[in-house]
């Protein structure tokens, strides 16, 4: 279920069709999330008007798309997602993949998502 919220370890867990995320730290201009993508899951192809992101894989292998780049990131590998870049996360493996996403910008809300394609019908 999209946007279902649960508690895990005292932090809010937001469940999406592709997996889930937890906000680990938030302050003006910076937000850090732990994002988990289940096997076969992928986020929508999207961009943001108000934030840039930095991704670091902490478990598994994440297939990432950022504009024309499409590659696998493994443990401890990282990538910058510039403001306005069209991007997606995908897990083609058989185990859960996790990454830390650090967001930077004046507006860091979930409303700052422009979706172009989504296999879960959320466009």
DAWOFEN-V717924 format. One record per pair of residues at least 12 apart in sequence whose ideal C-beta (glycine too) atoms are under 10 Angstrom apart, sorted by the first residue. I is the first residue (numbers start at 1). J is the second residue. Records with the same first field share a line. If there is no record, write none. Layout:
# DAWOFEN-V717924
I = J ; J
This chain:
# DAWOFEN-V717924
1 = 15 ; 16 ; 17
2 = 14 ; 15 ; 16 ; 17 ; 18 ; 120 ; 121 ; 122
3 = 15 ; 16 ; 110
4 = 16 ; 20
5 = 20
6 = 20 ; 22
8 = 20 ; 22
9 = 22
11 = 23 ; 24 ; 34
13 = 34 ; 36
14 = 33 ; 35 ; 110
15 = 36
16 = 35 ; 36 ; 37 ; 38 ; 41 ; 43 ; 44 ; 120 ; 122
17 = 38 ; 41 ; 42 ; 43 ; 44 ; 118 ; 119 ; 120 ; 121 ; 122
18 = 35 ; 36 ; 37 ; 38 ; 40 ; 41 ; 42 ; 43 ; 44 ; 88 ; 89 ; 90 ; 91 ; 118 ; 119 ; 120
19 = 35 ; 36 ; 37 ; 38 ; 39 ; 41 ; 42 ; 43 ; 89 ; 91 ; 96 ; 97 ; 98
20 = 34 ; 35 ; 36 ; 37 ; 38 ; 41 ; 96
21 = 33 ; 34 ; 35 ; 36 ; 37 ; 43 ; 98 ; 99 ; 101 ; 110
22 = 34 ; 35 ; 36
23 = 101 ; 103 ; 108
24 = 100 ; 101 ; 102
25 = 102
26 = 103 ; 108
27 = 108
28 = 106 ; 108
29 = 51 ; 103 ; 104 ; 105 ; 106 ; 107 ; 108
30 = 51 ; 102 ; 103 ; 104 ; 105 ; 108
31 = 51 ; 53 ; 101 ; 102 ; 103 ; 104 ; 105 ; 108 ; 109
32 = 54 ; 100 ; 101 ; 102 ; 103
33 = 53 ; 55 ; 99 ; 100 ; 101 ; 102 ; 103 ; 108
34 = 58 ; 59 ; 98 ; 99 ; 100 ; 101
35 = 55 ; 58 ; 62 ; 89 ; 97 ; 98 ; 99 ; 100 ; 101
36 = 58 ; 59 ; 60 ; 91 ; 96 ; 97 ; 98 ; 99
37 = 60 ; 62 ; 63 ; 89 ; 90 ; 91 ; 92 ; 93 ; 96 ; 97 ; 98 ; 99
38 = 91 ; 93 ; 95 ; 96 ; 97
39 = 60 ; 91 ; 92 ; 93 ; 94 ; 95 ; 96 ; 97
40 = 90 ; 91 ; 92 ; 93 ; 94 ; 119
41 = 89 ; 90 ; 91 ; 92 ; 96 ; 97 ; 119 ; 120
42 = 62 ; 63 ; 65 ; 88 ; 89 ; 90 ; 91 ; 92 ; 117 ; 118 ; 119 ; 120
43 = 64 ; 65 ; 87 ; 88 ; 89 ; 90 ; 91 ; 113 ; 115 ; 118 ; 119 ; 120 ; 122
44 = 87 ; 88 ; 89 ; 113 ; 114 ; 115 ; 116 ; 117 ; 118 ; 119 ; 120 ; 121 ; 122 ; 123
45 = 65 ; 86 ; 87 ; 88 ; 90 ; 114 ; 115 ; 116 ; 117 ; 118 ; 119 ; 123
46 = 85 ; 86 ; 87 ; 88 ; 112 ; 113 ; 114 ; 115 ; 116 ; 117 ; 118 ; 122 ; 123
47 = 67 ; 81 ; 82 ; 83 ; 84 ; 85 ; 86 ; 87 ; 112 ; 113 ; 114 ; 115 ; 116
48 = 81 ; 82 ; 83 ; 84 ; 85 ; 86 ; 87 ; 103 ; 105 ; 107 ; 108 ; 109 ; 112 ; 113 ; 114
49 = 83 ; 84 ; 105 ; 107 ; 112 ; 113 ; 114
50 = 83 ; 84 ; 103 ; 104 ; 105 ; 106 ; 107 ; 108 ; 109 ; 111 ; 112
51 = 81 ; 83 ; 84 ; 102 ; 103 ; 104 ; 105 ; 106 ; 107 ; 108 ; 109 ; 112 ; 113
52 = 80 ; 81 ; 82 ; 83 ; 84 ; 85 ; 102 ; 103 ; 104 ; 105
53 = 66 ; 79 ; 80 ; 81 ; 82 ; 83 ; 85 ; 87 ; 101 ; 102 ; 103 ; 104 ; 105 ; 108
54 = 78 ; 79 ; 80 ; 81 ; 99 ; 100 ; 101 ; 102 ; 103 ; 104
55 = 73 ; 77 ; 78 ; 79 ; 80 ; 81 ; 87 ; 89 ; 99 ; 100 ; 101 ; 102
56 = 73 ; 75 ; 76 ; 77 ; 78 ; 79 ; 98 ; 99 ; 100 ; 101 ; 102
57 = 72 ; 73 ; 74 ; 75 ; 76 ; 77 ; 78 ; 79 ; 89 ; 97 ; 98 ; 99 ; 100
58 = 75 ; 76 ; 97 ; 98 ; 99 ; 100
59 = 74 ; 75 ; 95 ; 96 ; 97 ; 98 ; 99
60 = 73 ; 74 ; 75 ; 91 ; 92 ; 93 ; 94 ; 95 ; 96 ; 97 ; 98 ; 99
61 = 73 ; 74 ; 75 ; 77 ; 91 ; 92 ; 93 ; 95 ; 97
62 = 74 ; 75 ; 77 ; 79 ; 89 ; 90 ; 91 ; 92 ; 93 ; 97 ; 98 ; 99
63 = 88 ; 89 ; 90 ; 91 ; 92 ; 93 ; 97
64 = 77 ; 79 ; 81 ; 87 ; 88 ; 89 ; 90 ; 99
65 = 81 ; 85 ; 86 ; 87 ; 88 ; 89 ; 90
66 = 79 ; 80 ; 81 ; 82 ; 85 ; 86 ; 87 ; 88
67 = 81 ; 82 ; 84 ; 85 ; 86 ; 87
68 = 85 ; 86
69 = 81 ; 85 ; 87
70 = 88 ; 90
72 = 90 ; 92 ; 93 ; 97
73 = 89 ; 97 ; 99
74 = 97
75 = 97 ; 98
77 = 99
78 = 99 ; 100 ; 102
79 = 99
80 = 102 ; 104
81 = 101 ; 103
83 = 104 ; 105
84 = 114
86 = 114 ; 116 ; 117
88 = 116 ; 117 ; 118
89 = 101
90 = 119
